[in-house]
Amino acid sequence: MLIAVLDDYQDAFRALACVQPLLLQGHTLRVFADTEKDFDRLAARLAGCQAVVLTQQRSAFPRALIERLPASVRLLAQTGRSTQHIDVEACTQRGIAVAAAGQGSPHAPAELTWALILASLRHVPYEATRLAQGHWQSTLGTGLHGKTLGVYALGKIGRCVAQVGAAFGMRVLCFGRQASLQSAQALGYQVAHSRQQLFAESDVLTLHLPLQPETRGSITEADLLQMKPTALLCNTSRAALLAPGALVAALAQGRPGSAAVDVFEEEPVLDGQHPLLKLPNVLCTPHLGYVERGTYERYYTTVVDSLLAFAAGQPQSLINPEVLQAR
């Protein structure tokens, strides 16, 4: 089976331990380290491929692309369970099975969240660059002990982040859906009575909301302008949680005073022209939240299992099993 692997930025897939059974059984990999946005060119890349490996939401597969896919494509194997970026109905109509299973660990994005918070408040990238240029101390950092950590959505990742904040001696203030509020109370954290309180009282506010139709654009410029001029906003979840342009506009007005961002509206960002990259009070990273070896092994183990099962004529983890009857 010829398998296309899309958006493998580090060319990591074929070096993972979980991938070796594919290679040992004689399957062939066609790996692409870049992202192709043009549907016609992307479809051309998949000529002759029977299966396509998708990593998270790096490439969307809407109907317009699916209708252009070569007839050889019979399986999309997706890391994780989220398929909002795939038109599953169009896949079924084309006879393409969609396999989606497994999930990553909350620890990797939680760790990256704290890396960004600490690096931002202690000016680590700036000071490291200055030291390499021959300078000594240039800034005063901001400590965490006694400050308020705002956690917007206390899910699996949010709980990990909150635990570290509490260990640093921070007051943990939570807000979100009823499940988040109940979890916060059970864990002994404080609960914000309103979004306004969360934004207004947080010295560090970290976002861990899932991106859904009701959360898209739900954080507005007005919300951000309630934050302290000394506060830091950290977003390692999804850029589209914020209304378009809201963060840039709020930062220009000094509230919040700084931001740490791992996610962008359109990814990858390759030209260095995103507005946030131009601001000295923003630390940006290229969506590294889940990008560590352990998470990759977990994600791709389920993908490899799906590929092997499909090749053996026993498909598993399909979210459109009716496609088998349609064939």
Backbone bond lengths (Angstrom), bond angles and torsions (degrees), N, CA, C in turn:
res aa  C-N    CA-C-N  psi(-1)  N-CA   C-N-CA  omega(-1)  CA-C   N-CA-C  phi
1 M - - - 1.464 - - 1.528 108.85 -
2 L 1.315 116.67 133.46 1.459 121.99 176.42 1.524 108.45 -92.17
3 I 1.310 115.87 121.62 1.458 122.47 -173.12 1.522 109.38 -117.68
4 A 1.323 116.50 124.96 1.464 121.35 175.89 1.525 108.64 -94.78
5 V 1.323 116.10 133.35 1.463 122.34 177.48 1.527 106.86 -114.53
6 L 1.334 116.07 114.12 1.462 120.48 -175.82 1.528 111.85 -94.43
7 D 1.327 115.22 150.59 1.468 122.59 169.27 1.524 113.35 58.16
8 D 1.320 116.67 36.02 1.471 120.49 178.91 1.529 107.51 -89.11
9 Y 1.326 115.75 78.08 1.458 122.00 -169.72 1.532 113.39 -54.85
10 Q 1.319 117.59 -38.70 1.467 121.61 -177.18 1.527 113.02 -95.51
11 D 1.346 117.32 2.82 1.463 121.45 -172.84 1.530 108.80 52.73
12 A 1.342 114.98 48.56 1.459 121.05 -174.10 1.515 113.12 -94.25
13 F 1.326 117.32 -24.77 1.465 120.92 -169.65 1.522 112.54 -55.86
14 R 1.321 117.77 -53.04 1.470 119.55 -172.87 1.522 113.11 -71.22
15 A 1.354 117.21 -12.93 1.467 119.93 178.79 1.525 112.86 -92.17
16 L 1.336 117.67 -5.41 1.460 120.92 -178.47 1.529 110.58 -74.54
17 A 1.318 115.80 146.56 1.465 120.34 -179.23 1.525 111.45 -62.09
18 C 1.333 116.65 -36.68 1.468 119.81 -175.95 1.526 113.00 -68.89
19 V 1.327 117.64 -15.23 1.467 121.45 -176.13 1.530 111.81 -86.97
20 Q 1.314 117.62 -16.25 1.463 120.25 -174.24 1.531 113.37 -58.77
21 P 1.348 120.65 -37.35 1.480 118.64 176.76 1.529 113.47 -58.44
22 L 1.339 116.94 -34.36 1.469 119.55 176.61 1.518 110.63 -61.39
23 L 1.332 115.68 -46.29 1.458 120.16 -176.67 1.521 110.73 -70.39
24 L 1.335 116.76 -37.78 1.458 120.37 -179.47 1.528 111.58 -66.11
25 Q 1.327 116.80 -28.41 1.458 120.02 179.61 1.529 112.34 -88.58
26 G 1.311 116.65 6.48 1.457 120.08 172.43 1.509 116.40 87.79
27 H 1.312 117.74 8.57 1.462 119.49 176.79 1.534 109.44 -73.34
28 T 1.324 116.34 152.10 1.459 121.91 -176.04 1.524 110.34 -111.27
29 L 1.333 115.61 136.77 1.456 120.94 179.92 1.528 110.43 -106.33
30 R 1.314 114.79 137.59 1.466 121.50 170.98 1.533 105.65 -120.25
31 V 1.327 117.09 104.38 1.471 122.33 -169.73 1.526 110.30 -103.52
32 F 1.343 115.95 133.95 1.461 122.33 177.45 1.526 108.54 -118.61
33 A 1.326 116.05 121.02 1.464 121.02 -176.91 1.525 112.90 -88.54
34 D 1.324 117.39 -9.80 1.460 120.82 -179.70 1.525 109.12 -111.46
35 T 1.332 115.21 170.85 1.460 121.30 177.55 1.520 109.45 -106.00
36 E 1.313 116.37 129.28 1.465 121.64 178.23 1.526 108.08 -107.67
37 K 1.333 116.16 116.53 1.463 120.47 -177.90 1.531 113.06 -88.19
38 D 1.320 116.83 -24.93 1.460 120.35 -178.58 1.532 109.51 -74.39
39 F 1.327 116.85 123.13 1.460 120.92 -174.26 1.520 112.58 -63.72
40 D 1.310 117.95 -40.33 1.462 120.09 -178.89 1.528 110.78 -65.24
41 R 1.335 116.58 -44.68 1.470 119.21 -179.98 1.525 111.23 -67.93
42 L 1.341 116.86 -36.74 1.458 119.11 178.26 1.524 110.45 -65.98
43 A 1.320 117.18 -43.49 1.463 120.06 178.22 1.528 111.06 -60.70
44 A 1.334 116.42 -37.72 1.466 120.09 179.45 1.524 111.02 -64.51
45 R 1.325 117.00 -34.24 1.456 120.56 178.94 1.531 111.29 -61.85
46 L 1.324 116.24 -27.63 1.460 120.68 -172.79 1.525 113.03 -93.71
47 A 1.311 116.58 9.54 1.463 120.40 179.83 1.527 110.23 -56.38
48 G 1.332 116.13 128.57 1.457 121.53 177.65 1.513 115.29 82.35
49 C 1.336 118.11 -7.11 1.466 121.09 -178.05 1.531 110.49 -82.46
50 Q 1.316 115.85 140.22 1.464 120.06 176.22 1.532 111.53 -94.70
51 A 1.324 117.58 -26.28 1.464 121.21 -177.45 1.526 109.71 -137.25
52 V 1.338 114.89 150.25 1.469 121.49 179.85 1.523 108.29 -129.91
53 V 1.318 116.28 128.63 1.462 122.09 178.17 1.522 109.12 -96.26
54 L 1.329 115.51 124.26 1.466 121.84 179.09 1.525 109.33 -112.08
55 T 1.320 115.85 131.92 1.457 121.35 178.42 1.514 109.74 -101.76
56 Q 1.327 115.93 112.81 1.453 121.52 179.78 1.525 110.55 49.55
57 Q 1.334 117.22 -133.75 1.470 120.25 -178.26 1.525 111.47 -109.28
58 R 1.320 117.44 29.11 1.466 119.91 -176.64 1.533 111.82 -62.62
59 S 1.302 117.80 -35.71 1.465 121.22 176.51 1.522 109.06 -127.92
60 A 1.320 115.80 128.25 1.461 120.40 176.52 1.526 109.63 -83.31
61 F 1.337 115.98 147.11 1.456 121.99 177.05 1.526 109.01 -124.52
62 P 1.347 116.52 75.05 1.467 120.10 176.52 1.526 110.33 -78.33
63 R 1.313 115.67 174.72 1.467 121.08 -178.62 1.529 111.62 -55.72
64 A 1.341 116.52 -40.50 1.465 119.69 -177.04 1.525 111.92 -59.31
65 L 1.316 117.74 -32.99 1.459 120.89 176.53 1.524 110.75 -80.97
66 I 1.314 116.84 -44.55 1.461 120.68 -176.68 1.528 111.15 -58.95
67 E 1.330 117.01 -37.49 1.468 120.16 179.56 1.523 112.46 -70.05
68 R 1.339 116.76 -15.31 1.457 121.18 177.77 1.531 112.79 -94.83
69 L 1.326 118.18 -9.68 1.456 120.78 -174.75 1.523 111.07 -64.81
70 P 1.332 116.60 145.65 1.474 119.18 176.61 1.522 110.49 -63.54
71 A 1.318 116.05 152.71 1.467 121.51 -176.25 1.523 112.31 -63.88
72 S 1.321 116.95 -17.94 1.473 119.70 -178.65 1.525 112.86 -69.86
73 V 1.349 117.79 -24.96 1.470 120.78 -175.35 1.522 109.60 -70.56
74 R 1.334 115.50 123.06 1.456 120.39 -178.41 1.528 113.38 -126.08
75 L 1.332 117.24 -7.60 1.468 119.42 -178.44 1.524 110.83 -148.04
76 L 1.340 115.96 132.28 1.451 122.56 166.00 1.523 106.64 -107.94
77 A 1.320 117.20 120.84 1.465 122.00 -179.77 1.520 108.20 -109.26
78 Q 1.320 115.76 113.04 1.464 123.48 -171.01 1.527 111.25 -106.71
79 T 1.342 116.92 135.98 1.458 119.47 172.85 1.530 108.89 -76.05
80 G 1.325 116.72 135.21 1.457 120.32 -178.82 1.517 111.78 78.45
81 R 1.321 114.78 176.01 1.466 120.57 -175.41 1.528 113.62 -95.89
82 S 1.300 117.76 -11.55 1.457 120.33 -176.58 1.530 110.58 -75.35
83 T 1.329 115.83 127.72 1.473 120.80 178.41 1.529 110.96 -130.53
84 Q 1.320 117.30 25.94 1.458 120.41 -179.22 1.527 112.22 -62.82
85 H 1.326 116.58 -22.92 1.462 121.21 -178.39 1.524 112.57 -89.66
86 I 1.335 116.89 1.64 1.469 121.85 -178.91 1.525 108.98 -116.57
87 D 1.325 116.82 131.85 1.459 120.45 173.37 1.520 107.36 -82.70
88 V 1.319 115.32 91.42 1.466 120.54 -174.74 1.525 111.19 -65.33
89 E 1.324 117.15 -36.80 1.464 120.14 179.26 1.521 110.83 -61.53
90 A 1.337 116.21 -42.58 1.464 119.24 178.55 1.520 110.80 -64.97
91 C 1.332 116.82 -37.22 1.465 120.09 177.22 1.526 110.34 -61.98
92 T 1.315 116.61 -45.40 1.465 120.63 -179.19 1.519 110.52 -60.78
93 Q 1.323 115.77 -42.27 1.463 119.64 -179.67 1.527 111.93 -64.79
94 R 1.333 116.27 -29.01 1.462 120.36 178.26 1.532 112.58 -89.71
95 G 1.335 116.97 -0.84 1.456 120.28 -179.31 1.509 113.66 78.48
96 I 1.323 116.79 24.42 1.465 121.82 -179.58 1.525 109.32 -101.91
97 A 1.311 116.93 121.81 1.457 122.00 176.89 1.533 109.43 -78.50
98 V 1.327 115.82 145.43 1.466 121.56 177.50 1.523 107.88 -121.28
99 A 1.329 115.83 116.92 1.465 121.90 178.16 1.519 108.76 -106.29
100 A 1.324 116.19 128.51 1.457 121.03 -179.83 1.523 108.15 -145.03
101 A 1.330 115.99 121.37 1.458 119.13 -177.62 1.512 109.62 -158.40
102 G 1.340 114.44 161.90 1.455 120.17 175.21 1.511 112.77 81.27
103 Q 1.294 115.19 166.56 1.455 120.81 176.95 1.513 109.43 -152.41
104 G 1.312 115.60 157.16 1.450 120.38 -179.96 1.520 111.46 -81.15
105 S 1.302 114.94 177.85 1.459 121.16 177.63 1.522 109.74 -87.20
106 P 1.339 118.73 143.81 1.461 119.95 176.20 1.519 112.76 -71.75
107 H 1.339 117.01 -14.03 1.463 119.46 -172.87 1.527 112.51 -69.97
108 A 1.338 116.86 -38.41 1.462 119.12 -177.54 1.531 111.95 -61.64
109 P 1.345 120.43 -52.12 1.467 118.74 177.94 1.526 113.11 -66.37
110 A 1.332 117.49 -30.75 1.467 119.21 177.09 1.524 110.79 -66.37
111 E 1.322 115.87 -40.66 1.471 119.83 177.72 1.523 110.98 -63.60
112 L 1.336 116.00 -42.89 1.466 119.62 179.02 1.528 110.53 -64.33
113 T 1.323 116.93 -36.91 1.464 120.69 176.77 1.515 110.73 -57.34
114 W 1.327 116.48 -47.27 1.462 118.72 -179.76 1.521 112.28 -71.28
115 A 1.328 117.62 -31.82 1.466 119.34 174.83 1.521 110.58 -59.94
116 L 1.331 116.49 -42.47 1.465 120.54 179.89 1.523 111.38 -68.89
117 I 1.340 116.71 -42.92 1.463 119.81 -179.34 1.517 110.35 -61.17
118 L 1.321 117.31 -50.32 1.465 120.77 -177.46 1.523 111.53 -66.21
119 A 1.341 116.35 -42.72 1.468 119.41 179.78 1.523 111.02 -62.72
120 S 1.332 116.47 -36.64 1.467 120.05 -179.21 1.526 111.28 -70.65
121 L 1.320 116.11 -49.74 1.468 119.29 -173.96 1.519 112.62 -71.34
122 R 1.336 116.78 -26.60 1.463 119.60 178.23 1.530 112.38 -102.37
123 H 1.338 117.08 7.66 1.474 123.13 175.29 1.534 111.91 55.13
124 V 1.330 116.29 40.40 1.460 120.06 -173.66 1.532 113.52 -62.51
125 P 1.351 120.29 -49.53 1.468 118.10 -179.91 1.525 112.71 -60.13
126 Y 1.329 116.44 -42.51 1.470 120.33 -178.85 1.521 110.76 -64.15
127 E 1.339 116.67 -46.48 1.463 119.66 -177.89 1.522 111.28 -66.72
128 A 1.321 118.34 -37.21 1.465 121.02 178.13 1.523 110.80 -65.00
129 T 1.332 116.39 -41.07 1.469 120.10 177.52 1.520 111.03 -65.11
130 R 1.324 116.89 -43.55 1.473 121.12 179.38 1.527 111.53 -62.49
131 L 1.333 116.17 -40.21 1.462 119.43 179.67 1.520 110.76 -62.97
132 A 1.333 116.78 -41.47 1.465 120.59 178.53 1.518 111.67 -65.94
133 Q 1.325 116.50 -22.74 1.469 121.44 178.78 1.523 112.61 -89.21
134 G 1.336 116.72 0.80 1.462 120.21 176.43 1.509 115.18 99.19
135 H 1.331 117.52 12.85 1.459 121.14 -179.60 1.520 110.44 -105.54
136 W 1.323 116.33 157.64 1.449 122.49 175.57 1.524 107.57 -105.76
137 Q 1.324 119.78 -161.89 1.459 122.45 -171.40 1.538 113.05 -47.05
138 S 1.355 114.66 134.32 1.463 119.46 -176.66 1.528 113.58 -125.50
139 T 1.331 118.00 -18.11 1.465 120.10 -173.71 1.518 110.52 -135.11
140 L 1.332 115.40 166.92 1.455 122.49 169.11 1.525 108.16 -109.04
141 G 1.305 116.15 126.20 1.450 119.98 -179.89 1.519 112.01 -82.71
142 T 1.332 115.30 176.07 1.459 122.56 178.72 1.522 108.97 -118.97
143 G 1.334 116.73 127.55 1.454 121.21 178.99 1.521 111.72 -82.68
144 L 1.324 115.69 168.68 1.459 121.81 -175.81 1.528 113.39 -108.23
145 H 1.313 117.30 -28.88 1.456 120.34 -174.89 1.529 110.57 -58.24
146 G 1.337 115.82 128.84 1.454 120.61 178.73 1.515 114.40 84.94
147 K 1.343 116.90 -6.99 1.459 120.29 179.01 1.533 109.93 -86.65
148 T 1.330 116.18 170.34 1.463 121.87 -179.51 1.528 110.43 -101.40
149 L 1.324 115.42 123.66 1.455 122.15 174.51 1.525 108.11 -99.36
150 G 1.319 116.86 115.49 1.453 121.47 175.58 1.518 110.10 -91.74
151 V 1.324 117.09 127.52 1.460 121.98 179.02 1.522 107.74 -118.45
152 Y 1.318 115.71 112.14 1.458 120.82 -179.63 1.523 108.03 -94.62
153 A 1.313 116.02 100.17 1.466 126.80 -178.07 1.525 109.86 92.65
154 L 1.326 114.59 106.70 1.459 121.13 -176.67 1.525 109.76 -99.05
155 G 1.346 114.97 63.00 1.454 120.40 173.36 1.517 109.88 -86.21
156 K 1.329 116.83 -154.76 1.461 120.46 -177.27 1.530 111.93 -61.80
157 I 1.336 116.54 -44.68 1.458 119.73 179.83 1.524 110.10 -71.45
158 G 1.321 116.32 -44.96 1.460 120.17 -179.82 1.513 112.64 -58.17
159 R 1.348 117.75 -37.46 1.456 120.82 179.09 1.524 111.24 -65.11
160 C 1.347 116.63 -41.04 1.468 119.64 177.50 1.525 110.96 -61.97
161 V 1.326 116.28 -43.56 1.458 120.84 179.74 1.525 110.52 -63.59
162 A 1.327 116.49 -42.94 1.462 121.06 -179.29 1.524 111.43 -63.05
163 Q 1.326 117.38 -39.51 1.465 120.72 179.97 1.523 111.43 -60.09
164 V 1.317 116.44 -41.77 1.462 120.02 179.40 1.528 110.16 -67.64
165 G 1.328 116.55 -41.77 1.460 119.43 177.69 1.516 111.57 -58.77
166 A 1.338 116.60 -43.36 1.460 120.03 178.26 1.522 110.96 -63.57
167 A 1.339 116.69 -38.08 1.464 120.28 178.55 1.524 111.86 -64.56
168 F 1.324 116.63 -29.42 1.464 121.05 176.97 1.534 112.05 -80.38
169 G 1.326 116.61 -0.67 1.456 120.21 -179.68 1.514 113.65 82.02
170 M 1.321 116.62 26.48 1.449 120.83 178.86 1.529 110.51 -90.99
171 R 1.293 116.50 152.56 1.461 122.42 168.63 1.522 106.61 -80.18
172 V 1.333 117.05 122.09 1.464 121.37 -177.50 1.525 108.62 -98.60
173 L 1.346 115.15 120.65 1.460 122.59 -177.70 1.525 107.97 -117.95
174 C 1.325 117.10 122.96 1.465 121.06 -172.39 1.520 111.82 -116.97
175 F 1.325 113.94 151.22 1.454 120.83 174.11 1.517 108.21 -150.78
176 G 1.331 116.48 154.10 1.453 121.44 178.98 1.506 110.40 158.14
177 R 1.316 115.54 -155.46 1.448 120.47 178.27 1.533 110.12 -70.58
178 Q 1.321 115.47 174.44 1.463 120.16 -175.73 1.520 111.61 -57.69
179 A 1.337 117.53 -37.67 1.463 120.31 179.72 1.524 110.98 -62.82
180 S 1.346 117.19 -38.82 1.456 120.57 177.63 1.516 111.15 -64.80
181 L 1.323 116.53 -42.71 1.458 120.60 -178.64 1.527 111.08 -65.63
182 Q 1.328 116.34 -40.00 1.458 120.10 178.46 1.531 110.69 -65.71
183 S 1.332 116.65 -40.87 1.465 120.34 178.01 1.519 110.56 -63.50
184 A 1.324 116.43 -42.24 1.464 120.63 -179.54 1.523 110.93 -60.76
185 Q 1.308 116.33 -45.58 1.460 120.08 179.95 1.520 111.26 -64.38
186 A 1.330 116.78 -41.40 1.463 120.73 -179.55 1.524 111.55 -64.86
187 L 1.338 116.69 -31.66 1.462 121.03 -178.26 1.528 112.80 -90.28
188 G 1.311 116.45 -0.68 1.455 120.05 176.86 1.522 114.77 85.03
189 Y 1.329 117.39 15.16 1.459 120.70 177.30 1.522 109.77 -89.48
190 Q 1.323 115.74 160.69 1.454 119.87 177.56 1.528 109.99 -81.84
191 V 1.306 115.10 150.11 1.458 121.66 -179.15 1.520 109.35 -113.40
192 A 1.325 115.81 127.44 1.463 119.92 175.69 1.523 108.85 -74.31
193 H 1.309 116.18 136.94 1.462 120.32 -179.18 1.521 112.16 -79.19
194 S 1.331 116.65 -12.38 1.460 120.40 -178.92 1.523 109.02 -159.19
195 R 1.326 115.76 162.01 1.473 120.05 173.17 1.517 110.22 -59.37
196 Q 1.324 116.54 -38.87 1.462 120.37 -178.68 1.522 110.60 -58.57
197 Q 1.326 117.44 -42.56 1.458 119.69 179.53 1.524 110.89 -64.94
198 L 1.339 116.85 -41.54 1.457 120.25 179.87 1.524 111.17 -59.37
199 F 1.321 116.81 -48.54 1.466 120.50 -177.96 1.526 111.07 -69.47
200 A 1.311 117.46 -38.39 1.459 120.97 -174.45 1.528 113.15 -73.64
201 E 1.326 117.94 -33.21 1.459 120.29 -172.54 1.520 114.30 -98.79
202 S 1.317 118.50 -12.49 1.467 120.95 -176.08 1.529 111.35 -75.55
203 D 1.318 115.66 131.08 1.469 120.49 168.97 1.519 109.80 -85.40
204 V 1.324 115.95 -33.14 1.463 123.45 170.55 1.519 106.29 -130.15
205 L 1.323 116.84 123.80 1.463 121.37 178.39 1.520 108.64 -117.03
206 T 1.331 116.81 121.05 1.456 120.78 -178.14 1.524 109.97 -117.57
207 L 1.321 116.22 135.67 1.465 123.03 -173.28 1.525 110.49 -101.20
208 H 1.331 115.98 130.43 1.466 120.65 178.34 1.523 111.45 -138.48
209 L 1.319 115.76 31.10 1.460 121.56 177.38 1.522 110.70 -75.61
210 P 1.328 118.61 143.29 1.461 120.18 169.70 1.531 109.21 -74.06
211 L 1.321 116.20 147.98 1.460 119.68 177.77 1.520 108.72 -85.43
212 Q 1.312 116.10 111.17 1.454 124.17 178.65 1.525 107.90 -134.57
213 P 1.326 117.90 166.85 1.473 118.53 -179.01 1.521 113.61 -51.82
214 E 1.343 117.40 -38.29 1.464 119.64 -177.35 1.525 113.50 -78.91
215 T 1.346 117.92 -16.99 1.462 119.61 178.92 1.523 112.56 -99.94
216 R 1.320 117.66 -14.71 1.470 120.46 -179.59 1.529 110.20 -60.96
217 G 1.312 116.90 124.28 1.460 121.82 179.00 1.505 114.42 67.47
218 S 1.320 117.45 15.98 1.474 119.93 -173.65 1.522 113.10 -76.58
219 I 1.333 117.98 -20.52 1.463 121.01 177.62 1.531 107.53 -95.53
220 T 1.306 115.82 116.82 1.461 121.44 -171.33 1.524 111.91 -104.37
221 E 1.316 114.10 169.89 1.468 119.89 174.72 1.523 110.48 -58.36
222 A 1.332 116.90 -39.13 1.468 120.59 179.20 1.521 111.37 -61.73
223 D 1.329 117.62 -37.92 1.467 120.70 176.12 1.521 110.42 -61.37
224 L 1.319 116.16 -48.54 1.466 120.86 -176.03 1.519 111.73 -65.16
225 L 1.324 117.22 -34.39 1.462 120.51 -178.61 1.526 112.67 -70.09
226 Q 1.329 117.41 -9.58 1.453 120.24 173.91 1.526 112.03 -80.96
227 M 1.325 117.51 -11.14 1.458 121.20 -176.41 1.528 111.18 -75.98
228 K 1.314 115.74 159.82 1.460 121.60 179.57 1.530 110.38 -69.63
229 P 1.317 117.91 151.11 1.472 119.74 175.81 1.520 112.83 -68.51
230 T 1.331 117.09 -11.97 1.465 121.45 176.59 1.521 112.20 -100.22
231 A 1.324 117.99 -0.35 1.467 121.49 -172.63 1.526 112.03 -81.64
232 L 1.343 114.53 156.98 1.460 123.27 176.48 1.519 109.11 -116.93
233 L 1.330 117.04 130.24 1.472 122.16 172.13 1.519 108.29 -101.98
234 C 1.329 116.91 128.06 1.462 121.52 178.74 1.519 109.30 -118.90
235 N 1.323 116.67 124.73 1.468 121.36 -179.82 1.526 109.68 -125.21
236 T 1.337 114.98 104.63 1.461 120.98 173.28 1.526 110.23 -113.49
237 S 1.325 117.37 15.82 1.462 122.25 -177.35 1.524 110.68 -97.07
238 R 1.324 118.42 -86.99 1.460 122.84 178.16 1.519 109.00 -146.82
239 A 1.322 116.45 138.31 1.460 120.72 -178.85 1.520 111.77 -65.29
240 A 1.337 116.97 -34.22 1.462 121.06 -174.91 1.519 113.28 -71.47
241 L 1.330 118.54 -2.71 1.462 120.14 171.87 1.517 110.40 -64.78
242 L 1.337 116.12 -28.20 1.454 121.35 179.95 1.529 109.81 -93.81
243 A 1.313 116.34 143.76 1.453 120.71 175.33 1.532 109.11 -60.54
244 P 1.322 118.11 144.73 1.467 120.74 -178.39 1.519 112.05 -52.40
245 G 1.322 115.74 127.99 1.463 121.85 177.17 1.505 115.60 76.25
246 A 1.341 117.90 -2.33 1.469 120.25 -174.12 1.520 112.30 -64.16
247 L 1.330 117.70 -43.49 1.463 119.67 -175.87 1.517 111.31 -68.83
248 V 1.312 117.72 -44.07 1.470 120.47 178.92 1.527 110.41 -60.57
249 A 1.330 116.75 -43.68 1.463 121.17 -179.47 1.518 111.28 -65.03
250 A 1.318 117.63 -41.79 1.464 120.47 -179.20 1.518 111.45 -68.64
251 L 1.330 116.59 -41.56 1.465 119.73 178.11 1.524 111.25 -61.85
252 A 1.314 116.73 -35.95 1.465 120.52 178.71 1.531 111.67 -63.72
253 Q 1.332 116.01 -24.83 1.460 121.17 179.23 1.526 112.35 -96.82
254 G 1.335 116.24 3.04 1.455 120.14 173.38 1.507 116.51 86.85
255 R 1.311 118.41 7.32 1.469 121.61 178.14 1.531 108.95 -138.45
256 P 1.323 116.42 113.27 1.459 129.59 -0.73 1.523 111.30 -72.33
257 G 1.330 115.22 171.81 1.460 118.60 -178.41 1.510 113.20 -76.76
258 S 1.334 117.63 -23.85 1.461 121.05 -178.45 1.530 109.79 -157.42
259 A 1.317 114.54 169.29 1.467 119.88 -179.32 1.517 109.68 -148.26
260 A 1.322 114.92 153.03 1.468 122.66 172.79 1.527 106.28 -128.83
261 V 1.327 116.56 124.37 1.464 121.57 -169.02 1.522 110.28 -132.50
262 D 1.335 115.59 130.30 1.461 121.12 177.71 1.521 111.94 -113.63
263 V 1.331 117.61 -2.91 1.467 121.60 -172.21 1.524 110.42 -134.40
264 F 1.327 115.27 148.96 1.458 121.43 -175.93 1.527 110.25 -135.74
265 E 1.333 115.57 159.22 1.459 120.48 -177.06 1.520 111.51 -62.08
266 E 1.318 116.79 -43.92 1.462 122.24 178.00 1.526 107.90 -122.35
267 E 1.311 116.30 123.41 1.456 120.64 -178.50 1.531 109.65 -125.29
268 P 1.331 118.04 149.96 1.466 126.64 -0.74 1.527 112.64 -77.95
269 V 1.321 115.97 157.14 1.465 122.51 174.52 1.528 106.31 -96.03
270 L 1.320 116.80 112.28 1.461 120.75 -171.79 1.519 114.69 -117.92
271 D 1.329 117.23 -16.39 1.464 118.95 -173.68 1.521 113.67 -97.24
272 G 1.329 117.48 -3.14 1.460 120.58 179.63 1.508 114.16 69.31
273 Q 1.343 117.41 15.20 1.463 120.32 -174.22 1.525 113.75 -103.44
274 H 1.321 118.38 3.40 1.454 118.77 179.12 1.533 109.23 -63.25
275 P 1.336 118.34 137.43 1.472 120.65 -176.41 1.520 114.09 -55.05
276 L 1.324 118.37 -35.72 1.463 120.07 -178.54 1.523 111.88 -66.23
277 L 1.329 116.77 -28.22 1.466 119.95 -179.62 1.522 112.20 -70.00
278 K 1.316 116.64 -15.42 1.462 121.17 -177.80 1.528 112.60 -91.19
279 L 1.320 117.57 -8.02 1.461 120.96 -173.18 1.527 110.61 -95.54
280 P 1.334 117.56 128.82 1.471 120.58 -177.90 1.524 113.62 -70.32
281 N 1.328 117.62 -17.63 1.463 120.58 -178.59 1.527 112.75 -100.38
282 V 1.349 116.22 21.44 1.462 121.16 178.49 1.530 109.13 -128.06
283 L 1.328 115.31 129.97 1.467 121.52 174.06 1.523 107.69 -103.30
284 C 1.327 116.76 121.74 1.465 121.76 -176.60 1.527 110.72 -118.01
285 T 1.327 115.55 138.36 1.457 122.09 173.62 1.532 109.07 -130.52
286 P 1.344 117.94 155.86 1.474 121.75 -171.63 1.531 114.40 -87.25
287 H 1.322 116.82 65.97 1.462 124.15 176.76 1.528 110.78 49.76
288 L 1.328 114.93 63.69 1.457 122.03 -177.90 1.530 112.97 -95.47
289 G 1.335 117.97 -0.34 1.448 120.85 -169.70 1.522 115.22 -48.30
290 Y 1.336 117.38 -48.61 1.465 120.57 -177.35 1.519 112.05 -104.13
291 V 1.331 117.14 6.67 1.461 120.75 -171.11 1.534 110.11 -88.41
292 E 1.310 115.38 80.43 1.463 121.63 171.95 1.521 107.34 -147.81
293 R 1.325 116.02 157.09 1.466 120.85 -166.89 1.530 113.63 -58.12
294 G 1.333 117.11 -43.56 1.462 119.01 -178.35 1.510 112.54 -60.79
295 T 1.327 116.50 -42.19 1.461 120.73 178.89 1.522 110.93 -65.76
296 Y 1.325 116.48 -41.37 1.462 119.63 178.03 1.530 111.26 -60.55
297 E 1.330 116.44 -43.89 1.465 119.37 179.25 1.528 110.76 -60.48
298 R 1.347 116.89 -41.90 1.464 119.86 -179.97 1.527 111.34 -66.76
299 Y 1.334 115.85 -47.15 1.462 119.57 179.90 1.525 111.65 -59.54
300 Y 1.322 115.90 -50.53 1.456 119.33 -170.98 1.524 113.21 -79.91
301 T 1.340 118.41 -17.59 1.456 119.34 173.45 1.524 110.45 -59.90
302 T 1.332 117.06 -42.73 1.464 120.11 178.58 1.527 110.81 -67.59
303 V 1.330 117.04 -35.64 1.471 120.59 177.60 1.527 110.27 -64.24
304 V 1.332 116.19 -47.02 1.463 120.13 -179.75 1.528 110.65 -62.33
305 D 1.331 116.80 -41.40 1.471 120.02 176.96 1.527 110.63 -58.71
306 S 1.332 116.66 -41.24 1.464 120.42 179.23 1.524 111.34 -66.06
307 L 1.331 116.91 -40.32 1.460 120.87 -179.46 1.528 110.98 -66.02
308 L 1.327 116.50 -44.84 1.460 120.28 -178.75 1.530 110.88 -65.93
309 A 1.333 115.95 -40.77 1.463 119.26 179.45 1.518 110.95 -65.12
310 F 1.309 117.00 -39.62 1.464 121.00 179.76 1.529 110.24 -65.70
311 A 1.334 115.74 -43.52 1.464 119.67 -179.80 1.523 111.23 -64.17
312 A 1.342 116.05 -28.84 1.461 120.30 -179.74 1.519 112.40 -86.18
313 G 1.331 117.51 2.10 1.460 120.64 179.46 1.507 114.11 78.82
314 Q 1.342 116.38 18.81 1.455 121.22 179.27 1.533 109.56 -130.78
315 P 1.329 117.76 66.88 1.468 121.45 -174.72 1.522 111.98 -55.83
316 Q 1.336 115.55 143.85 1.451 120.52 178.38 1.523 109.52 -137.22
317 S 1.327 115.61 162.63 1.466 123.67 177.47 1.527 112.30 60.45
318 L 1.333 117.03 27.39 1.462 119.95 179.91 1.528 109.82 -79.28
319 I 1.322 116.26 136.33 1.461 119.77 174.73 1.527 110.85 -95.01
320 N 1.319 116.86 -7.01 1.475 121.65 173.92 1.526 110.21 -129.73
321 P 1.329 118.06 61.46 1.474 120.11 -176.85 1.515 113.52 -59.56
322 E 1.332 116.80 -19.91 1.459 119.42 178.74 1.522 112.66 -63.21
323 V 1.337 116.84 -17.21 1.458 119.90 179.74 1.523 110.41 -64.19
324 L 1.331 117.29 -27.07 1.455 120.24 179.75 1.520 111.43 -68.72
325 Q 1.322 116.01 -37.38 1.462 120.46 177.64 1.529 110.18 -70.87
326 A 1.345 115.71 -36.65 1.464 120.12 -179.38 1.519 110.68 -62.56
327 R 1.350 116.44 -33.07 1.453 119.79 179.33 1.520 111.80 -68.58
